[in-house]
Amino acid sequence: MAKLTNEQIEANLKTLNGWSLQGDSIIKRYVLKDFTNAVAFVNHVGWLAEKADHHPDINIHRYKNVTLTFSTHSEGGITEKDFEMAKRIDS
């Protein structure tokens, strides 16, 4: 899968809610109700990521905040695969 151009990335970001560009990645922070919900959310993301064979960097911070970061390392940047995963997670 080919790395997207800056124009393609910006166009794709407009179709998502809350995702932003950070370097060569797309990133979103989720605020959950509590730690238990944050861990459950991470487990669900993990299941989706395994199924798609495309894994984000995941950070749980301040007990109920989860930040997901996607980049296609094999392509050296952002691809359609990253946006597909962002859409799956948000749906």
C-alpha positions in Angstrom: 0.0 0.0 0.0 1.5 3.3 -1.1 2.2 6.2 1.2 -0.4 9.0 0.9 0.4 12.5 -0.3 -0.2 15.5 2.1 -3.2 16.4 0.1 -4.7 12.9 0.4 -4.0 12.9 4.1 -5.7 16.2 4.6 -8.7 15.0 2.5 -9.0 11.8 4.6 -8.7 13.7 7.9 -11.7 15.8 6.9 -13.8 12.6 6.9 -12.9 11.7 10.4 -13.9 13.2 13.8 -11.1 14.1 16.2 -8.2 12.6 14.3 -5.2 14.8 13.5 -1.8 14.7 11.8 1.2 14.4 14.0 4.5 13.9 12.0 4.1 10.8 9.9 1.1 9.5 11.9 -2.6 10.1 12.5 -3.5 10.4 16.2 -6.6 10.6 18.3 -7.2 10.9 22.1 -10.3 9.2 23.6 -11.6 10.1 27.1 -13.4 7.1 28.6 -15.6 7.0 31.7 -13.0 5.3 33.9 -10.0 3.0 33.9 -12.1 -0.2 33.4 -13.7 1.3 30.3 -10.3 2.5 29.0 -8.9 -1.0 29.2 -12.0 -2.5 27.6 -11.6 0.0 24.8 -8.0 -0.9 24.3 -8.9 -4.6 24.2 -11.5 -4.0 21.5 -8.9 -1.9 19.5 -6.5 -4.8 19.9 -9.0 -7.3 18.6 -9.7 -5.1 15.5 -6.0 -4.5 15.0 -5.2 -8.2 15.0 -8.1 -9.0 12.6 -6.7 -6.3 10.2 -3.0 -7.1 10.9 -2.4 -3.4 11.4 -1.5 -2.2 14.9 -1.5 1.2 16.5 0.7 2.6 19.2 -1.6 2.7 22.2 -1.1 4.9 25.3 -3.3 4.8 28.4 -2.6 7.9 30.5 -4.2 9.5 33.5 -6.3 6.3 34.0 -9.1 7.0 31.5 -7.4 8.6 28.5 -6.4 6.5 25.5 -4.3 7.8 22.7 -4.1 5.9 19.4 -1.4 6.6 16.8 -1.4 5.0 13.4 1.3 4.9 10.8 2.3 2.3 8.2 5.9 1.7 9.2 6.7 -0.5 6.2 5.7 2.4 3.9 7.4 5.1 6.0 4.2 7.1 6.6 0.5 7.2 6.4 -1.5 4.9 4.1 -5.1 4.1 3.4 -4.7 1.3 5.9 -4.3 3.8 8.7 -7.5 5.6 7.8 -9.4 2.3 7.4 -8.5 1.4 10.9 -9.4 4.8 12.3 -12.9 4.5 10.7 -13.3 0.9 12.1 -12.4 2.1 15.6 -14.7 5.0 15.5 -17.7 3.1 14.2 
